[in-house]
Amino acid sequence: MIEGRTIVCLASSWDYDPTSKHHIMRVLSQRNRIVWVNYHGTRRPLLNRADVEASVATLRHVASGIRPVSDTFVQVTPLVIPGARGALARRLHQRMLIAQIRRAIRRVSGGSPGPLQVWAFAPDVPYLVGQFGEECFVYYCVDDYTRFEGLDSQHITEAENELVDRADVVITTSEGLHEAKRSRRADALLVRHGVDYRHFASAWRDPPPRPADIADITAPIFGFFGLIQFWVDRRLIAEAARLRPHYQFVLIGDAPADVGALSRMGNVRMLGRRPNASLPAYCAAFEAGLMPFTRTDMTRSINPIKMYEYLAAGLPIISTTLPEAQRFAGPVLFADTPAAFAEACDRVLAAARPGRREEISRLVSGESWESKVELLSQLILNRGAVLRTAAKPSVEVPQLPPPPAAVTAREAQTAPLT
């Protein structure tokens, strides 16, 4: 296991629902010091209510400085220029970010950070490589960012390609992402997501009481949790619900996308965001977990963490056709049309029997985040050993003024599923 390091993590907000980066850094913080950088520089905000509110919250966090998460974990929100365009704005953005990260490192380490690593979950930060005297720079790719709405696709493509070239280690989380990155980096690694197994398995091991906001529902419940964004096929859910009025469809999560049609349906309940701690209680009440993703180039590369969480909770899954979900065909039923989706709900109810949930859950019992961090540690430490015994490729990295004071193997198609 990686230990005794200062790890700088560039990612989206710490103060949101846990994703892979949250789980990984929480495990690493047990033996390392974590500086989590809430990075909001990839996308230029729009003049809409959601972005304005998010920008105000970000400025509050900037003003609050370094905030502790635990004894070994701090978060900081740097002041940046989101979606900076033009050479001058981008240079200023880069200088601002580097200076603020250096300052945070000095603050939390007392000027002596010891061995330092940088883990970037953002695709557009190649200029950070080599700026902190790091022993290893990790690019951790979890999405095809070039397909995201609201991003400058050309800039993201160029920046991410440069980051893939410069990083010491490139991690991907799906077969699609791995194949894409391996075309530039033959040593790109595949490490699929893990799951907070004990947390979600409590849904069947010791079922919690039904949450109050669904306690009145007597019909079979088919549930979803996660961000309801453009990649969620709201029409598919609405049409399936219309075909099965005697079933209830419960959707949990913030909804930046238009959900007006869903909200007007009598057998669809929109609950909004709920804390991660409460999700097993909802899972215990669900007949199946839903993954109604649109079928696009972006979603073909995703590896949904919710898939592992549903499975750990013992839930069969009804999903549109996703390559990564094919690994769990059986417990995962595939449906790409409203009629097929509705029929899959019927099949889930027909297949229910005692012990079924535990059988499903055991499929991911060996996929804990602790086991994933152990694997990542081995791959990254092995890569570090290679770097120490061989010269790194010659890459010109523009250096900014110094602070005032001082694996070449793939993971894992061979990693066991259980």
KOLBA-149212 format. One record per residue (C-alpha): residue number from 1; y, x, z; residue in one letter. Coordinates in steps of 0.2 Angstrom, whole numbers. Last residue first. Layout:
N
NUM:Y:X:Z:a
...
# end
This chain:
418
418:-61:-75:-35:t
417:-53:-72:-52:l
416:-59:-54:-52:p
415:-47:-41:-60:a
414:-54:-35:-77:t
413:-40:-44:-87:q
412:-31:-34:-76:a
411:-23:-24:-74:e
410:-19:-13:-88:r
409:-20:6:-87:a
408:-6:19:-88:t
407:-4:17:-72:v
406:132:55:2:a
405:147:52:1:a
404:159:45:-11:p
403:146:38:-23:p
402:143:47:-39:p
401:154:43:-55:p
400:144:33:-68:l
399:130:41:-77:q
398:125:36:-95:p
397:106:37:-96:v
396:101:48:-111:e
395:82:47:-111:v
394:70:63:-111:s
393:53:56:-107:p
392:48:60:-89:k
391:41:78:-86:a
390:24:78:-79:a
389:16:80:-62:t
388:28:69:-52:r
387:29:56:-65:l
386:10:55:-65:v
385:10:53:-46:a
384:23:39:-47:g
383:11:30:-60:r
382:-3:30:-47:n
381:9:24:-34:l
380:14:10:-45:i
379:-3:4:-50:l
378:-10:6:-32:q
377:5:-3:-25:s
376:4:-17:-38:l
375:-15:-20:-33:l
374:-11:-21:-14:e
373:4:-32:-18:v
372:-8:-44:-28:k
371:-20:-44:-13:s
370:-6:-48:-1:e
369:0:-62:-13:w
368:-17:-70:-11:s
367:-28:-72:-26:e
366:-45:-71:-18:g
365:-46:-90:-13:s
364:-40:-95:-30:v
363:-56:-104:-36:l
362:-60:-108:-18:r
361:-47:-122:-19:s
360:-57:-132:-33:i
359:-73:-132:-22:e
358:-63:-137:-7:e
357:-55:-151:-16:r
356:-72:-158:-23:r
355:-80:-158:-6:g
354:-81:-177:-6:p
353:-79:-185:-23:r
352:-66:-188:-36:a
351:-72:-187:-54:a
350:-67:-205:-58:a
349:-49:-203:-51:l
348:-46:-187:-61:v
347:-53:-196:-77:r
346:-40:-210:-75:d
345:-26:-198:-74:c
344:-33:-189:-89:a
343:-32:-205:-98:e
342:-13:-207:-94:a
341:-10:-189:-101:f
340:-20:-192:-116:a
339:-10:-208:-120:a
338:6:-199:-116:p
337:2:-185:-128:t
336:-2:-166:-124:d
335:-16:-168:-112:a
334:-26:-154:-104:f
333:-37:-156:-89:l
332:-36:-141:-76:v
331:-51:-142:-64:p
330:-62:-139:-79:g
329:-51:-126:-88:a
328:-45:-114:-76:f
327:-43:-99:-87:r
326:-36:-111:-100:q
325:-20:-113:-89:a
324:-13:-96:-95:e
323:-13:-102:-113:p
322:-4:-118:-109:l
321:-9:-135:-116:t
320:0:-149:-107:t
319:-7:-150:-89:s
318:-16:-162:-78:i
317:-22:-152:-63:i
316:-36:-155:-50:p
315:-29:-153:-33:l
314:-38:-142:-19:g
313:-22:-136:-11:a
312:-26:-119:-18:a
311:-27:-127:-35:l
310:-10:-135:-34:y
309:-3:-118:-27:e
308:-11:-108:-41:y
307:-4:-120:-54:m
306:13:-120:-45:k
305:15:-102:-49:i
304:16:-106:-67:p
303:10:-92:-79:n
302:23:-94:-94:i
301:21:-86:-111:s
300:17:-102:-121:r
299:32:-110:-111:t
298:45:-100:-120:m
297:38:-102:-138:d
296:38:-121:-135:t
295:26:-135:-129:r
294:36:-144:-116:t
293:28:-143:-99:f
292:20:-157:-90:p
291:11:-148:-76:m
290:6:-161:-64:l
289:-4:-160:-48:g
288:-18:-172:-45:a
287:-23:-186:-33:e
286:-8:-182:-22:f
285:-7:-186:-4:a
284:-13:-169:3:a
283:-2:-161:-10:c
282:13:-170:-2:y
281:8:-163:15:a
280:5:-146:7:p
279:23:-146:1:l
278:32:-147:18:s
277:34:-129:21:a
276:41:-126:4:n
275:56:-137:8:p
274:59:-153:-2:r
273:71:-154:-17:r
272:74:-171:-25:g
271:62:-186:-21:l
270:61:-194:-38:m
269:49:-208:-38:r
268:41:-215:-54:v
267:32:-232:-53:n
266:48:-243:-55:g
265:56:-233:-69:m
264:75:-231:-69:r
263:74:-213:-62:s
262:63:-207:-76:l
261:75:-213:-89:a
260:90:-205:-81:g
259:81:-188:-78:v
258:93:-177:-88:d
257:90:-159:-83:a
256:97:-150:-68:p
255:84:-159:-58:a
254:81:-152:-41:d
253:63:-154:-35:g
252:49:-166:-31:i
251:42:-179:-44:l
250:31:-193:-38:v
249:21:-203:-51:f
248:13:-219:-45:q
247:-1:-227:-54:y
246:-3:-246:-57:h
245:10:-245:-71:p
244:-1:-234:-81:r
243:5:-234:-99:l
242:23:-234:-93:r
241:20:-219:-82:a
240:12:-210:-96:a
239:28:-213:-107:e
238:39:-207:-93:a
237:29:-192:-89:i
236:29:-187:-108:l
235:48:-191:-110:r
234:52:-179:-95:r
233:43:-164:-103:d
232:48:-151:-91:v
231:55:-135:-100:w
230:73:-142:-100:f
229:73:-141:-81:q
228:65:-151:-67:i
227:63:-137:-54:l
226:47:-138:-45:g
225:35:-150:-38:f
224:24:-163:-47:f
223:13:-177:-41:g
222:1:-190:-47:f
221:-1:-203:-33:i
220:-14:-217:-33:p
219:-6:-233:-27:a
218:-3:-237:-9:t
217:14:-230:-7:i
216:24:-234:9:d
215:21:-217:16:a
214:30:-208:2:i
213:46:-204:9:d
212:39:-203:27:a
211:27:-188:22:p
210:9:-192:24:r
209:2:-183:40:p
208:-5:-166:37:p
207:-22:-163:30:p
206:-32:-149:40:d
205:-42:-140:28:r
204:-37:-150:13:w
203:-18:-148:12:a
202:-20:-133:23:s
201:-26:-124:8:a
200:-8:-123:3:f
199:-2:-112:17:h
198:-18:-102:18:r
197:-17:-97:0:y
196:1:-92:-2:d
195:-3:-89:-21:v
194:-4:-74:-33:g
193:3:-72:-50:h
192:-5:-62:-64:r
191:-4:-43:-65:v
190:-4:-36:-83:l
189:3:-19:-86:l
188:13:-11:-99:a
187:6:6:-104:d
186:7:4:-123:a
185:26:0:-121:r
184:35:-7:-136:r
183:21:-18:-143:s
182:14:-19:-125:r
181:29:-30:-120:k
180:24:-44:-132:a
179:6:-43:-128:e
178:9:-43:-109:h
177:21:-58:-110:l
176:8:-68:-119:g
175:-6:-63:-107:e
174:4:-68:-92:s
173:12:-59:-77:t
172:20:-43:-85:t
171:24:-27:-76:i
170:33:-12:-84:v
169:33:4:-74:v
168:44:19:-76:d
167:58:9:-84:a
166:67:16:-99:r
165:59:8:-114:d
164:56:-9:-106:v
163:74:-8:-101:l
162:80:-4:-118:e
161:70:-19:-125:n
160:77:-30:-112:e
159:95:-26:-116:a
158:93:-28:-135:e
157:83:-45:-133:t
156:96:-51:-119:i
155:111:-47:-130:h
154:103:-56:-145:q
153:98:-71:-135:s
152:115:-74:-127:d
151:108:-85:-113:l
150:113:-104:-111:g
149:95:-110:-115:e
148:81:-98:-111:f
147:71:-92:-126:r
146:76:-73:-125:t
145:71:-74:-106:y
144:52:-74:-110:d
143:47:-75:-92:d
142:39:-66:-77:v
141:44:-48:-82:c
140:44:-35:-67:y
139:53:-19:-73:y
138:49:-6:-60:v
137:60:10:-58:f
136:52:24:-48:c
135:57:39:-38:e
134:75:32:-37:e
133:90:43:-37:g
132:101:28:-37:f
131:108:27:-55:q
130:92:33:-64:g
129:89:16:-72:v
128:104:4:-68:l
127:110:4:-86:y
126:94:-5:-92:p
125:100:-21:-82:v
124:97:-36:-94:d
123:80:-42:-90:p
122:81:-47:-72:a
121:66:-45:-60:f
120:71:-27:-57:a
119:62:-17:-44:w
118:71:-1:-39:v
117:62:12:-28:q
116:69:24:-15:l
115:61:38:-5:p
114:72:41:10:g
113:87:29:12:p
112:97:42:22:s
111:115:36:22:g
110:113:25:37:g
109:100:16:28:s
108:107:-2:27:v
107:125:3:24:r
106:121:17:12:r
105:110:6:1:i
104:123:-8:2:a
103:136:4:-4:r
102:125:10:-19:r
101:122:-8:-24:i
100:141:-12:-24:q
99:145:3:-34:a
98:131:0:-47:i
97:136:-18:-49:l
96:155:-15:-51:m
95:152:-1:-63:r
94:140:-12:-74:q
93:152:-27:-74:h
92:167:-15:-79:l
91:157:-8:-93:r
90:152:-25:-99:r
89:170:-31:-99:a
88:175:-16:-109:l
87:161:-17:-122:a
86:163:-36:-125:g
85:154:-50:-116:r
84:150:-52:-98:a
83:137:-65:-95:g
82:142:-66:-76:p
81:156:-53:-71:i
80:150:-46:-55:v
79:154:-48:-36:l
78:138:-43:-27:p
77:127:-54:-17:t
76:118:-45:-3:v
75:101:-48:5:q
74:93:-38:20:v
73:75:-35:25:f
72:68:-24:38:t
71:73:-33:54:d
70:73:-49:45:s
69:83:-59:32:v
68:100:-50:37:p
67:116:-53:27:r
66:126:-40:19:i
65:143:-46:13:g
64:149:-64:18:s
63:162:-64:4:a
62:149:-62:-9:v
61:139:-76:-2:h
60:154:-88:-2:r
59:158:-82:-20:l
58:140:-87:-25:t
57:142:-104:-17:a
56:158:-107:-27:v
55:149:-102:-43:s
54:134:-113:-39:a
53:146:-128:-37:e
52:155:-124:-53:v
51:138:-122:-62:d
50:131:-139:-56:a
49:147:-148:-60:r
48:150:-142:-77:n
47:161:-129:-85:l
46:147:-117:-90:l
45:143:-101:-81:p
44:139:-85:-91:r
43:121:-80:-89:r
42:114:-63:-84:t
41:126:-58:-70:g
40:120:-68:-55:h
39:110:-55:-46:y
38:106:-58:-28:n
37:102:-40:-23:v
36:88:-39:-10:w
35:88:-23:-1:v
34:71:-21:7:i
33:65:-8:20:r
32:47:-5:19:n
31:30:-8:28:r
30:31:-27:32:q
29:45:-29:19:s
28:32:-26:5:l
27:24:-43:9:v
26:41:-52:9:r
25:46:-43:-7:m
24:30:-49:-16:i
23:32:-67:-10:h
22:50:-69:-14:h
21:48:-60:-31:k
20:34:-72:-36:s
19:44:-87:-32:t
18:50:-95:-16:p
17:62:-110:-17:d
16:80:-104:-15:y
15:90:-93:-3:d
14:84:-76:-10:w
13:95:-80:-26:s
12:89:-72:-42:s
11:82:-55:-43:a
10:87:-36:-42:l
9:76:-29:-28:c
8:81:-12:-20:v
7:66:-5:-11:i
6:69:8:3:t
5:52:16:5:r
4:41:20:20:g
3:26:10:13:e
2:18:6:-4:i
1:0:0:0:m
# end
